[in-house]
Amino acid sequence: MKITLFTVQEANRLVVEIKPLLERLIERKRAFNQVQAAVDVLTLAVAGASPGNPDVLRRRQLLERRQELGDRLKDAMAEVQGRGCVVKDLDRGLVDFYAVAGDRLIFLCWQLGETEVGHWHSLEGGFAARQPLNRTQRG
């Protein structure tokens, strides 16, 4: 896996580019989850039903829709992550950017709704361990 390193300024420029992509990605995930919930309900409802049952047919349609949405979700995720960042949590709109601080590899951390990258955390730390960037780090 190739790692792209970002400065805070580079990450902020990329945030502007990926924000609309991330918003679409989140919408696609919500649609996928809604279809999955309907599939789950119909799966229980059609147990033992004949192949011509309307619920069986509806479930088949929803399975096709789920596959389509899953493929689109995968493509959109690849488009965002192909720019070097890492989507960490679609529900929160959380994205990390690899960076170097001193002699260690860290993540610059940004969340949808924030105006710029303003936090960082260790690779192991995750969102709960994120800390604000100081003025020097912000550039």
C-alpha positions as CSV (number, residue, x, y, z in Angstrom):
1,M,0.0,0.0,0.0
2,K,1.4,3.4,-1.0
3,I,1.0,6.1,1.6
4,T,0.6,9.7,0.5
5,L,1.9,12.3,3.1
6,F,0.1,15.6,3.5
7,T,0.9,18.9,5.1
8,V,-2.0,20.6,6.8
9,Q,-2.3,23.0,3.8
10,E,-2.4,20.1,1.3
11,A,-5.0,18.3,3.4
12,N,-7.1,21.5,3.6
13,R,-6.9,21.9,-0.2
14,L,-8.0,18.3,-0.6
15,V,-10.9,18.7,1.9
16,V,-12.4,21.3,-0.5
17,E,-12.2,18.8,-3.3
18,I,-13.5,15.7,-1.5
19,K,-16.3,17.3,0.6
20,P,-18.9,17.0,-2.2
21,L,-17.7,13.5,-3.0
22,L,-18.0,12.6,0.7
23,E,-21.5,14.0,1.0
24,R,-22.6,11.9,-2.0
25,L,-20.9,8.9,-0.5
26,I,-22.8,9.3,2.8
27,E,-26.1,9.7,0.8
28,R,-25.3,6.4,-1.0
29,K,-24.5,4.6,2.2
30,R,-27.8,5.8,3.7
31,A,-29.7,4.5,0.6
32,F,-27.8,1.2,0.9
33,N,-28.7,0.9,4.5
34,Q,-32.4,1.5,3.8
35,V,-32.5,-1.1,1.1
36,Q,-30.6,-3.6,3.4
37,A,-33.2,-3.0,6.1
38,A,-36.1,-3.7,3.7
39,V,-34.3,-6.9,2.5
40,D,-33.9,-8.0,6.1
41,V,-37.6,-7.6,6.8
42,L,-38.7,-9.3,3.6
43,T,-36.3,-12.2,4.1
44,L,-38.1,-13.0,7.3
45,A,-41.5,-12.5,5.6
46,V,-40.9,-14.8,2.6
47,A,-39.5,-17.8,4.5
48,G,-41.3,-20.7,2.8
49,A,-43.3,-18.5,0.4
50,S,-43.8,-19.6,-3.2
51,P,-41.5,-18.1,-5.9
52,G,-44.5,-16.1,-7.3
53,N,-45.3,-14.4,-4.1
54,P,-45.2,-10.6,-4.5
55,D,-43.0,-10.3,-1.4
56,V,-40.5,-12.7,-3.0
57,L,-40.5,-10.7,-6.2
58,R,-40.0,-7.5,-4.3
59,R,-37.2,-9.0,-2.3
60,R,-35.5,-10.0,-5.5
61,Q,-35.8,-6.4,-6.8
62,L,-34.4,-5.0,-3.6
63,L,-31.4,-7.5,-3.8
64,E,-30.6,-6.2,-7.3
65,R,-30.9,-2.6,-6.0
66,R,-28.7,-3.4,-3.1
67,Q,-26.0,-4.8,-5.4
68,E,-26.2,-1.7,-7.6
69,L,-25.9,0.7,-4.6
70,G,-23.1,-1.4,-3.2
71,D,-21.2,-1.1,-6.4
72,R,-21.7,2.6,-6.6
73,L,-20.7,2.9,-2.9
74,K,-17.5,1.0,-3.6
75,D,-16.7,3.2,-6.6
76,A,-17.3,6.4,-4.7
77,M,-15.2,5.2,-1.8
78,A,-12.3,4.3,-4.2
79,E,-12.6,7.8,-5.8
80,V,-12.2,9.5,-2.4
81,Q,-9.5,7.3,-1.0
82,G,-7.7,7.3,-4.4
83,R,-6.7,10.8,-3.6
84,G,-4.5,9.6,-0.7
85,C,-6.8,10.1,2.2
86,V,-8.5,7.5,4.4
87,V,-12.2,7.4,5.0
88,K,-12.5,6.3,8.6
89,D,-16.3,6.6,9.4
90,L,-19.0,7.3,6.8
91,D,-21.6,7.9,9.4
92,R,-19.6,10.8,10.9
93,G,-18.0,11.9,7.6
94,L,-14.6,11.3,9.2
95,V,-11.4,11.4,7.0
96,D,-7.8,11.1,7.9
97,F,-4.7,12.2,6.1
98,Y,-1.2,10.7,6.7
99,A,1.3,13.2,7.8
100,V,4.7,13.4,9.6
101,A,5.1,15.1,12.9
102,G,8.8,15.2,14.0
103,D,9.9,11.6,13.5
104,R,6.6,9.8,13.6
105,L,3.7,9.1,11.2
106,I,0.4,10.6,12.3
107,F,-3.1,11.2,11.0
108,L,-4.4,14.7,10.3
109,C,-8.1,14.4,11.2
110,W,-11.1,16.1,9.5
111,Q,-14.8,15.6,9.9
112,L,-17.6,16.8,7.6
113,G,-18.9,20.0,9.0
114,E,-15.5,21.3,10.1
115,T,-14.2,24.2,8.1
116,E,-10.6,22.9,8.0
117,V,-8.3,20.2,9.3
118,G,-7.8,21.2,12.9
119,H,-6.9,18.0,14.7
120,W,-4.4,15.1,14.6
121,H,-4.0,11.7,16.3
122,S,-1.6,8.8,16.3
123,L,-2.2,6.0,13.9
124,E,-3.4,3.9,16.8
125,G,-5.3,6.6,18.6
126,G,-8.4,7.1,16.5
127,F,-11.0,9.8,16.8
128,A,-11.3,9.6,20.6
129,A,-7.6,10.5,20.9
130,R,-7.5,13.4,18.5
131,Q,-5.9,16.6,19.6
132,P,-6.1,20.1,18.2
133,L,-3.3,21.3,16.0
134,N,-1.3,24.2,17.4
135,R,-0.7,27.4,15.5
136,T,2.7,26.3,14.3
137,Q,1.3,23.0,12.9
138,R,-1.5,24.8,11.0
139,G,1.0,26.7,9.0
